[in-house]
Amino acid sequence: MSVLLDTHVLLWFQSLDKRLSREVRERIETANEDFCISHVTFWEIAIKTSIGKLTLDRDLTTTYRLIHEAGFLILPLREEHFLAASSLPLHHRDPFDRMLIAQAQHEGMHLITADPHFAAYGVPVIAP
């Protein structure tokens, strides 16, 4: 199974945040599944740090490198994802989340997120 991490879940994983359960952390660390980070996540982090909504203890280049070194797979944005996002109902207005949902649906992935809006789209959700 392939699993896509929502942006906040990646940040919690990297910062050892207690909001990420021990079970989910261990599941990610043992990597018996393909755990993916979308290009959308990097875009969201870049925008939110540049406007002061998010502060990281490292730059985006280092964050990207550490994600690769940790064994995460990078999910690129493709035409199919944009098309899938354009047909999603408006249960949720966040454009980053909508694209993650579209990617997960199109790729047949599960999503790890604490966002309650994701379930309205029928995408399989794993609670963090």
Secondary structure, 3 states (H helix, E strand, C coil): CEEEECHHHHHHHHHCCCCCCHHHHHHHHHCCCEEEEEHHHHHHHHHHHHCCCCCCCCCHHHHHHHHHHCCCEEECCCHHHHHHHHCCCCCCCCHHHHHHHHHHHHHCCEEECCCHHHHHHCCCEECC
